[in-house]
Amino acid sequence: MAVSLHVDADTPLAFVVTGRVTQADVPGLCAELEALLSTPGTAAVDCDVGAVVYADLVLVEALARLGLVARRAGRRLRLRNVSDELRSLLGLVGLSQVVGAETATVEERPGAGP
């Protein structure tokens, strides 16, 4: 699991999760997001999950907890590059709206066809 942070005053805060998220990674992800949210920024945090290699309930739990961290800081967490598998899992457990997956679309990746 890797996290990349990017802060730009003109755009939403960006938080990137990659690899496979394990239960042991969840507290660290929440701490990283809390640190990011301590910087000035817009009301939204875009969480890119396109490079996550395995969508399971541990990832769903991590995203739910990240959503809580964002809400406690007065921000919205919006998922980007959500796989079909993750979107299905979020819908199955009723968390699509909680983490912003219902409005986020899978963004075009460089080199992807129309």
SENUDREN-159168 format. One record per residue: z, x, y of N, C-alpha, C in turn; chain. Coordinates in nm, 4 decimals. Layout:
<n_z Z, n_x X, n_y Y, ca_z Z, ca_x X, ca_y Y, c_z Z, c_x X, c_y Y, chaine A>
...
***
This chain:
<n_z 0.0000, n_x 0.0849, n_y -0.1167, ca_z 0.0000, ca_x 0.0000, ca_y 0.0000, c_z 0.0000, c_x 0.0887, c_y 0.1219, chaine A>
<n_z -0.0841, n_x 0.0565, n_y 0.2190, ca_z -0.0890, ca_x 0.1301, ca_y 0.3448, c_z -0.0943, c_x 0.0304, c_y 0.4584, chaine A>
<n_z -0.0385, n_x 0.0709, n_y 0.5716, ca_z -0.0382, ca_x -0.0136, ca_y 0.6896, c_z -0.0959, c_x 0.0656, c_y 0.8040, chaine A>
<n_z -0.1816, n_x 0.0020, n_y 0.8802, ca_z -0.2377, ca_x 0.0641, ca_y 0.9993, c_z -0.2060, c_x -0.0248, c_y 1.1173, chaine A>
<n_z -0.1559, n_x 0.0330, n_y 1.2245, ca_z -0.1189, ca_x -0.0436, ca_y 1.3424, c_z -0.2099, c_x -0.0074, c_y 1.4575, chaine A>
<n_z -0.2447, n_x -0.1064, n_y 1.5394, ca_z -0.3290, ca_x -0.0832, ca_y 1.6563, c_z -0.2785, c_x -0.1727, c_y 1.7686, chaine A>
<n_z -0.2565, n_x -0.1148, n_y 1.8847, ca_z -0.2101, ca_x -0.1930, ca_y 1.9986, c_z -0.3094, c_x -0.1769, c_y 2.1129, chaine A>
<n_z -0.3582, n_x -0.2878, n_y 2.1666, ca_z -0.4498, ca_x -0.2898, ca_y 2.2784, c_z -0.4128, c_x -0.4093, c_y 2.3641, chaine A>
<n_z -0.3876, n_x -0.3883, n_y 2.4923, ca_z -0.3400, ca_x -0.4950, ca_y 2.5796, c_z -0.4393, c_x -0.6100, c_y 2.5929, chaine A>
<n_z -0.5687, n_x -0.5842, n_y 2.5706, ca_z -0.6702, ca_x -0.6877, ca_y 2.5894, c_z -0.7001, c_x -0.7694, c_y 2.4640, chaine A>
<n_z -0.6491, n_x -0.7285, n_y 2.3511, ca_z -0.6798, ca_x -0.7988, ca_y 2.2267, c_z -0.5503, c_x -0.8316, c_y 2.1530, chaine A>
<n_z -0.5574, n_x -0.9222, n_y 2.0555, ca_z -0.4378, ca_x -0.9496, ca_y 1.9761, c_z -0.3903, c_x -0.8219, c_y 1.9076, chaine A>
<n_z -0.2629, n_x -0.8164, n_y 1.8786, ca_z -0.2099, ca_x -0.7038, ca_y 1.8022, c_z -0.2731, c_x -0.7043, c_y 1.6645, chaine A>
<n_z -0.2998, n_x -0.5879, n_y 1.6098, ca_z -0.3626, ca_x -0.5782, ca_y 1.4787, c_z -0.2681, c_x -0.5125, c_y 1.3792, chaine A>
<n_z -0.2609, n_x -0.5700, n_y 1.2618, ca_z -0.1760, ca_x -0.5217, ca_y 1.1537, c_z -0.2612, c_x -0.5251, c_y 1.0288, chaine A>
<n_z -0.2769, n_x -0.4125, n_y 0.9620, ca_z -0.3661, ca_x -0.4034, ca_y 0.8471, c_z -0.2850, c_x -0.3706, c_y 0.7224, chaine A>
<n_z -0.3056, n_x -0.4487, n_y 0.6184, ca_z -0.2403, ca_x -0.4244, ca_y 0.4902, c_z -0.3492, c_x -0.3890, c_y 0.3899, chaine A>
<n_z -0.3292, n_x -0.2786, n_y 0.3171, ca_z -0.4290, ca_x -0.2347, ca_y 0.2195, c_z -0.3628, c_x -0.2054, c_y 0.0859, chaine A>
<n_z -0.4449, n_x -0.1927, n_y -0.0171, ca_z -0.3949, ca_x -0.1567, ca_y -0.1488, c_z -0.3295, c_x -0.2737, c_y -0.2193, chaine A>
<n_z -0.2384, n_x -0.2409, n_y -0.3098, ca_z -0.1638, ca_x -0.3449, ca_y -0.3819, c_z -0.0223, c_x -0.3494, c_y -0.3245, chaine A>
<n_z 0.0215, n_x -0.4664, n_y -0.2845, ca_z 0.1543, ca_x -0.4847, ca_y -0.2277, c_z 0.2518, c_x -0.5126, c_y -0.3414, chaine A>
<n_z 0.3595, n_x -0.4334, n_y -0.3456, ca_z 0.4641, ca_x -0.4537, ca_y -0.4457, c_z 0.5875, c_x -0.5126, c_y -0.3784, chaine A>
<n_z 0.6799, n_x -0.5610, n_y -0.4591, ca_z 0.8041, ca_x -0.6168, ca_y -0.4057, c_z 0.8772, c_x -0.5125, c_y -0.3212, chaine A>
<n_z 0.8734, n_x -0.3877, n_y -0.3616, ca_z 0.9406, ca_x -0.2809, ca_y -0.2872, c_z 0.8765, c_x -0.2559, c_y -0.1508, chaine A>
<n_z 0.7500, n_x -0.2934, n_y -0.1331, ca_z 0.6794, ca_x -0.2734, ca_y -0.0062, c_z 0.7164, c_x -0.3764, c_y 0.0999, chaine A>
<n_z 0.7644, n_x -0.4928, n_y 0.0586, ca_z 0.7828, ca_x -0.6048, ca_y 0.1507, c_z 0.8783, c_x -0.5724, c_y 0.2660, chaine A>
<n_z 0.9974, n_x -0.5169, n_y 0.2414, ca_z 1.0856, ca_x -0.4855, ca_y 0.3554, c_z 1.0225, c_x -0.3866, c_y 0.4536, chaine A>
<n_z 0.9490, n_x -0.2896, n_y 0.4022, ca_z 0.8824, ca_x -0.1929, ca_y 0.4891, c_z 0.7731, c_x -0.2572, c_y 0.5737, chaine A>
<n_z 0.6977, n_x -0.3487, n_y 0.5142, ca_z 0.5954, ca_x -0.4206, ca_y 0.5903, c_z 0.6585, c_x -0.5005, c_y 0.7032, chaine A>
<n_z 0.7693, n_x -0.5677, n_y 0.6722, ca_z 0.8378, ca_x -0.6469, ca_y 0.7753, c_z 0.8900, c_x -0.5565, c_y 0.8868, chaine A>
<n_z 0.9449, n_x -0.4410, n_y 0.8502, ca_z 0.9953, ca_x -0.3465, ca_y 0.9506, c_z 0.8819, c_x -0.2934, c_y 1.0377, chaine A>
<n_z 0.7670, n_x -0.2646, n_y 0.9759, ca_z 0.6509, ca_x -0.2168, ca_y 1.0522, c_z 0.6036, c_x -0.3229, c_y 1.1505, chaine A>
<n_z 0.6000, n_x -0.4483, n_y 1.1060, ca_z 0.5576, ca_x -0.5557, ca_y 1.1953, c_z 0.6587, c_x -0.5746, c_y 1.3085, chaine A>
<n_z 0.7869, n_x -0.5682, n_y 1.2773, ca_z 0.8892, ca_x -0.5787, ca_y 1.3821, c_z 0.8709, c_x -0.4700, c_y 1.4868, chaine A>
<n_z 0.8421, n_x -0.3482, n_y 1.4421, ca_z 0.8194, ca_x -0.2379, ca_y 1.5355, c_z 0.6968, c_x -0.2653, c_y 1.6220, chaine A>
<n_z 0.5904, n_x -0.3152, n_y 1.5619, ca_z 0.4697, ca_x -0.3481, ca_y 1.6372, c_z 0.4978, c_x -0.4570, c_y 1.7399, chaine A>
<n_z 0.5766, n_x -0.5562, n_y 1.7014, ca_z 0.6057, ca_x -0.6683, ca_y 1.7902, c_z 0.6975, c_x -0.6308, c_y 1.9052, chaine A>
<n_z 0.7595, n_x -0.5146, n_y 1.8984, ca_z 0.8451, ca_x -0.4708, ca_y 2.0083, c_z 0.7628, c_x -0.4164, c_y 2.1245, chaine A>
<n_z 0.6329, n_x -0.3981, n_y 2.1034, ca_z 0.5442, ca_x -0.3519, ca_y 2.2099, c_z 0.4830, c_x -0.4727, c_y 2.2800, chaine A>
<n_z 0.4494, n_x -0.4584, n_y 2.4081, ca_z 0.3852, ca_x -0.5703, ca_y 2.4781, c_z 0.2515, c_x -0.6035, c_y 2.4136, chaine A>
<n_z 0.2173, n_x -0.7287, n_y 2.4128, ca_z 0.0895, ca_x -0.7698, ca_y 2.3557, c_z 0.0677, c_x -0.9176, c_y 2.3746, chaine A>
<n_z -0.0352, n_x -0.9667, n_y 2.3135, ca_z -0.0679, ca_x -1.1082, ca_y 2.3238, c_z 0.0217, c_x -1.1890, c_y 2.2312, chaine A>
<n_z 0.0005, n_x -1.3186, n_y 2.2302, ca_z 0.0836, ca_x -1.4083, ca_y 2.1500, c_z 0.0464, c_x -1.4058, c_y 2.0019, chaine A>
<n_z -0.0607, n_x -1.3369, n_y 1.9658, ca_z -0.1063, ca_x -1.3391, ca_y 1.8270, c_z -0.1057, c_x -1.1997, c_y 1.7652, chaine A>
<n_z -0.0886, n_x -1.1998, n_y 1.6338, ca_z -0.1018, ca_x -1.0785, ca_y 1.5542, c_z -0.2064, c_x -1.1086, c_y 1.4483, chaine A>
<n_z -0.3140, n_x -1.0314, n_y 1.4476, ca_z -0.4161, ca_x -1.0462, ca_y 1.3449, c_z -0.3813, c_x -0.9535, c_y 1.2295, chaine A>
<n_z -0.3574, n_x -1.0123, n_y 1.1132, ca_z -0.3215, ca_x -0.9369, ca_y 0.9935, c_z -0.4433, c_x -0.9321, c_y 0.9018, chaine A>
<n_z -0.5030, n_x -0.8144, n_y 0.8921, ca_z -0.6224, ca_x -0.7955, ca_y 0.8106, c_z -0.5801, c_x -0.7640, c_y 0.6676, chaine A>
<n_z -0.6166, n_x -0.8513, n_y 0.5745, ca_z -0.5820, ca_x -0.8326, ca_y 0.4339, c_z -0.7071, c_x -0.8089, c_y 0.3486, chaine A>
<n_z -0.8169, n_x -0.7740, n_y 0.4136, ca_z -0.9434, ca_x -0.7553, ca_y 0.3427, c_z -0.9440, c_x -0.6413, c_y 0.2437, chaine A>
<n_z -0.8577, n_x -0.5418, n_y 0.2628, ca_z -0.8551, ca_x -0.4263, ca_y 0.1730, c_z -0.7405, c_x -0.4337, c_y 0.0717, chaine A>
<n_z -0.6757, n_x -0.5495, n_y 0.0616, ca_z -0.5746, ca_x -0.5678, ca_y -0.0420, c_z -0.6479, c_x -0.5813, c_y -0.1744, chaine A>
<n_z -0.6034, n_x -0.5073, n_y -0.2757, ca_z -0.6791, ca_x -0.5033, ca_y -0.4006, c_z -0.6349, c_x -0.6047, c_y -0.5044, chaine A>
<n_z -0.5196, n_x -0.6713, n_y -0.4823, ca_z -0.4717, ca_x -0.7654, ca_y -0.5824, c_z -0.3957, c_x -0.8771, c_y -0.5132, chaine A>
<n_z -0.4474, n_x -0.9983, n_y -0.5251, ca_z -0.3815, ca_x -1.1144, ca_y -0.4657, c_z -0.2910, c_x -1.1781, c_y -0.5699, chaine A>
<n_z -0.1598, n_x -1.1743, n_y -0.5432, ca_z -0.0636, ca_x -1.2347, ca_y -0.6341, c_z 0.0502, c_x -1.2961, c_y -0.5528, chaine A>
<n_z 0.1503, n_x -1.3484, n_y -0.6212, ca_z 0.2597, ca_x -1.4139, ca_y -0.5506, c_z 0.3460, c_x -1.3166, c_y -0.4711, chaine A>
<n_z 0.3462, n_x -1.1891, n_y -0.5078, ca_z 0.4178, ca_x -1.0898, ca_y -0.4269, c_z 0.3496, c_x -1.0769, c_y -0.2909, chaine A>
<n_z 0.2189, n_x -1.0737, n_y -0.2892, ca_z 0.1457, ca_x -1.0687, ca_y -0.1625, c_z 0.1710, c_x -1.1959, c_y -0.0821, chaine A>
<n_z 0.1717, n_x -1.3105, n_y -0.1471, ca_z 0.1987, ca_x -1.4368, ca_y -0.0784, c_z 0.3378, c_x -1.4329, c_y -0.0150, chaine A>
<n_z 0.4378, n_x -1.3841, n_y -0.0900, ca_z 0.5726, ca_x -1.3731, ca_y -0.0352, c_z 0.5743, c_x -1.2789, c_y 0.0853, chaine A>
<n_z 0.5059, n_x -1.1660, n_y 0.0732, ca_z 0.5004, ca_x -1.0703, ca_y 0.1842, c_z 0.4403, c_x -1.1358, c_y 0.3083, chaine A>
<n_z 0.3333, n_x -1.2095, n_y 0.2919, ca_z 0.2688, ca_x -1.2746, ca_y 0.4064, c_z 0.3574, c_x -1.3831, c_y 0.4662, chaine A>
<n_z 0.4290, n_x -1.4555, n_y 0.3811, ca_z 0.5215, ca_x -1.5570, ca_y 0.4323, c_z 0.6319, c_x -1.4916, c_y 0.5149, chaine A>
<n_z 0.6845, n_x -1.3805, n_y 0.4652, ca_z 0.7898, ca_x -1.3106, ca_y 0.5389, c_z 0.7361, c_x -1.2495, c_y 0.6675, chaine A>
<n_z 0.6128, n_x -1.1972, n_y 0.6643, ca_z 0.5519, ca_x -1.1449, ca_y 0.7871, c_z 0.5325, c_x -1.2573, c_y 0.8880, chaine A>
<n_z 0.4941, n_x -1.3751, n_y 0.8393, ca_z 0.4803, ca_x -1.4905, ca_y 0.9280, c_z 0.6120, c_x -1.5264, c_y 0.9945, chaine A>
<n_z 0.7216, n_x -1.5181, n_y 0.9195, ca_z 0.8534, ca_x -1.5451, ca_y 0.9762, c_z 0.8906, c_x -1.4414, c_y 1.0823, chaine A>
<n_z 0.8632, n_x -1.3151, n_y 1.0532, ca_z 0.8919, ca_x -1.2083, ca_y 1.1500, c_z 0.8163, c_x -1.2336, c_y 1.2799, chaine A>
<n_z 0.6888, n_x -1.2693, n_y 1.2665, ca_z 0.6071, ca_x -1.2953, ca_y 1.3855, c_z 0.6610, c_x -1.4152, c_y 1.4635, chaine A>
<n_z 0.6930, n_x -1.5239, n_y 1.3936, ca_z 0.7449, ca_x -1.6432, ca_y 1.4624, c_z 0.8767, c_x -1.6161, c_y 1.5323, chaine A>
<n_z 0.9632, n_x -1.5384, n_y 1.4695, ca_z 1.0920, ca_x -1.5056, ca_y 1.5324, c_z 1.0722, c_x -1.4265, c_y 1.6613, chaine A>
<n_z 0.9613, n_x -1.3549, n_y 1.6702, ca_z 0.9300, ca_x -1.2777, ca_y 1.7909, c_z 0.8459, c_x -1.3591, c_y 1.8892, chaine A>
<n_z 0.8234, n_x -1.4870, n_y 1.8574, ca_z 0.7453, ca_x -1.5727, ca_y 1.9461, c_z 0.5960, c_x -1.5500, c_y 1.9372, chaine A>
<n_z 0.5488, n_x -1.4961, n_y 1.8256, ca_z 0.4061, ca_x -1.4686, ca_y 1.8060, c_z 0.3529, c_x -1.5487, c_y 1.6884, chaine A>
<n_z 0.2207, n_x -1.5556, n_y 1.6774, ca_z 0.1534, ca_x -1.6190, ca_y 1.5642, c_z 0.0925, c_x -1.5111, c_y 1.4767, chaine A>
<n_z 0.1015, n_x -1.5274, n_y 1.3463, ca_z 0.0358, ca_x -1.4375, ca_y 1.2521, c_z -0.0907, c_x -1.5070, c_y 1.2054, chaine A>
<n_z -0.2049, n_x -1.4414, n_y 1.2245, ca_z -0.3335, ca_x -1.4964, ca_y 1.1795, c_z -0.3923, c_x -1.4003, c_y 1.0778, chaine A>
<n_z -0.4263, n_x -1.4519, n_y 0.9617, ca_z -0.4849, ca_x -1.3684, ca_y 0.8578, c_z -0.6346, c_x -1.3535, c_y 0.8805, chaine A>
<n_z -0.6832, n_x -1.2348, n_y 0.8534, ca_z -0.8260, ca_x -1.2049, ca_y 0.8643, c_z -0.8743, c_x -1.1464, c_y 0.7325, chaine A>
<n_z -0.9995, n_x -1.1712, n_y 0.7007, ca_z -1.0634, ca_x -1.1199, ca_y 0.5797, c_z -0.9878, c_x -1.1623, c_y 0.4541, chaine A>
<n_z -0.9563, n_x -1.2898, n_y 0.4475, ca_z -0.8808, ca_x -1.3460, ca_y 0.3355, c_z -0.9762, c_x -1.3706, c_y 0.2185, chaine A>
<n_z -0.9420, n_x -1.3151, n_y 0.1027, ca_z -1.0257, ca_x -1.3378, ca_y -0.0158, c_z -1.0099, c_x -1.4815, c_y -0.0631, chaine A>
<n_z -1.1056, n_x -1.5261, n_y -0.1414, ca_z -1.0982, ca_x -1.6609, ca_y -0.1976, c_z -0.9739, c_x -1.6766, c_y -0.2851, chaine A>
<n_z -0.9406, n_x -1.5715, n_y -0.3611, ca_z -0.8232, ca_x -1.5768, ca_y -0.4483, c_z -0.6957, c_x -1.5939, c_y -0.3671, chaine A>
<n_z -0.6825, n_x -1.5173, n_y -0.2588, ca_z -0.5632, ca_x -1.5275, ca_y -0.1758, c_z -0.5576, c_x -1.6622, c_y -0.1053, chaine A>
<n_z -0.6701, n_x -1.7081, n_y -0.0561, ca_z -0.6751, ca_x -1.8388, ca_y 0.0100, c_z -0.6304, c_x -1.9484, c_y -0.0881, chaine A>
<n_z -0.6736, n_x -1.9397, n_y -0.2128, ca_z -0.6337, ca_x -2.0381, ca_y -0.3143, c_z -0.4843, c_x -2.0319, c_y -0.3423, chaine A>
<n_z -0.4309, n_x -1.9113, n_y -0.3555, ca_z -0.2871, ca_x -1.8960, ca_y -0.3793, c_z -0.2053, c_x -1.9520, c_y -0.2629, chaine A>
<n_z -0.2466, n_x -1.9213, n_y -0.1415, ca_z -0.1748, ca_x -1.9722, ca_y -0.0240, c_z -0.1776, c_x -2.1245, c_y -0.0207, chaine A>
<n_z -0.2915, n_x -2.1829, n_y -0.0543, ca_z -0.3019, ca_x -2.3282, ca_y -0.0589, c_z -0.2176, c_x -2.3876, c_y -0.1702, chaine A>
<n_z -0.2150, n_x -2.3214, n_y -0.2850, ca_z -0.1400, ca_x -2.3699, ca_y -0.4000, c_z 0.0095, c_x -2.3790, c_y -0.3702, chaine A>
<n_z 0.0623, n_x -2.2807, n_y -0.2975, ca_z 0.2061, ca_x -2.2813, ca_y -0.2679, c_z 0.2365, c_x -2.3461, c_y -0.1327, chaine A>
<n_z 0.1336, n_x -2.3977, n_y -0.0654, ca_z 0.1532, ca_x -2.4710, ca_y 0.0595, c_z 0.1788, c_x -2.3840, c_y 0.1808, chaine A>
<n_z 0.1286, n_x -2.2609, n_y 0.1800, ca_z 0.1540, ca_x -2.1698, ca_y 0.2915, c_z 0.0323, c_x -2.1423, c_y 0.3790, chaine A>
<n_z -0.0777, n_x -2.2107, n_y 0.3575, ca_z -0.1975, ca_x -2.1846, ca_y 0.4371, c_z -0.1716, c_x -2.1993, c_y 0.5860, chaine A>
<n_z -0.1054, n_x -2.3061, n_y 0.6247, ca_z -0.0789, ca_x -2.3287, ca_y 0.7670, c_z 0.0306, c_x -2.2376, c_y 0.8192, chaine A>
<n_z 0.1270, n_x -2.2029, n_y 0.7360, ca_z 0.2388, ca_x -2.1198, ca_y 0.7797, c_z 0.1917, c_x -1.9834, c_y 0.8268, chaine A>
<n_z 0.0972, n_x -1.9238, n_y 0.7546, ca_z 0.0525, ca_x -1.7891, ca_y 0.7893, c_z -0.0815, c_x -1.7860, c_y 0.8605, chaine A>
<n_z -0.1337, n_x -1.8994, n_y 0.8980, ca_z -0.2559, ca_x -1.9024, ca_y 0.9774, c_z -0.3833, c_x -1.8830, c_y 0.8992, chaine A>
<n_z -0.3799, n_x -1.9024, n_y 0.7687, ca_z -0.5010, ca_x -1.8837, ca_y 0.6890, c_z -0.5969, c_x -1.9999, c_y 0.7041, chaine A>
<n_z -0.5481, n_x -2.1141, n_y 0.7519, ca_z -0.6359, ca_x -2.2299, ca_y 0.7608, c_z -0.7391, c_x -2.2158, c_y 0.8708, chaine A>
<n_z -0.7121, n_x -2.1328, n_y 0.9726, ca_z -0.8075, ca_x -2.1179, ca_y 1.0817, c_z -0.8801, c_x -1.9847, c_y 1.0782, chaine A>
<n_z -0.8277, n_x -1.8904, n_y 1.0032, ca_z -0.8902, ca_x -1.7588, ca_y 0.9968, c_z -1.0082, c_x -1.7655, c_y 0.9009, chaine A>
<n_z -1.1151, n_x -1.7013, n_y 0.9385, ca_z -1.2326, ca_x -1.6979, ca_y 0.8522, c_z -1.2518, c_x -1.5569, c_y 0.8015, chaine A>
<n_z -1.3225, n_x -1.5464, n_y 0.6924, ca_z -1.3557, ca_x -1.4141, ca_y 0.6426, c_z -1.4606, c_x -1.3569, c_y 0.7360, chaine A>
<n_z -1.4262, n_x -1.2470, n_y 0.7996, ca_z -1.5165, ca_x -1.1873, ca_y 0.8971, c_z -1.6264, c_x -1.1101, c_y 0.8265, chaine A>
<n_z -1.7408, n_x -1.1017, n_y 0.8920, ca_z -1.8509, ca_x -1.0234, ca_y 0.8376, c_z -1.8114, c_x -0.8783, c_y 0.8309, chaine A>
<n_z -1.8363, n_x -0.8165, n_y 0.7206, ca_z -1.8087, ca_x -0.6748, ca_y 0.7052, c_z -1.9361, c_x -0.5982, c_y 0.7377, chaine A>
<n_z -1.9243, n_x -0.4775, n_y 0.7920, ca_z -2.0438, ca_x -0.3994, ca_y 0.8234, c_z -2.1322, c_x -0.3864, c_y 0.6991, chaine A>
<n_z -2.2583, n_x -0.4107, n_y 0.7178, ca_z -2.3542, ca_x -0.3985, ca_y 0.6087, c_z -2.3657, c_x -0.5231, c_y 0.5230, chaine A>
<n_z -2.2834, n_x -0.6232, n_y 0.5519, ca_z -2.2903, ca_x -0.7472, ca_y 0.4746, c_z -2.4099, c_x -0.8280, c_y 0.5193, chaine A>
<n_z -2.4660, n_x -0.8985, n_y 0.4280, ca_z -2.5814, ca_x -0.9826, ca_y 0.4593, c_z -2.5402, c_x -1.1056, c_y 0.5371, chaine A>
<n_z -2.6388, n_x -1.1842, n_y 0.5866, ca_z -2.6077, ca_x -1.3053, ca_y 0.6637, c_z -2.5401, c_x -1.4115, c_y 0.5830, chaine A>
***
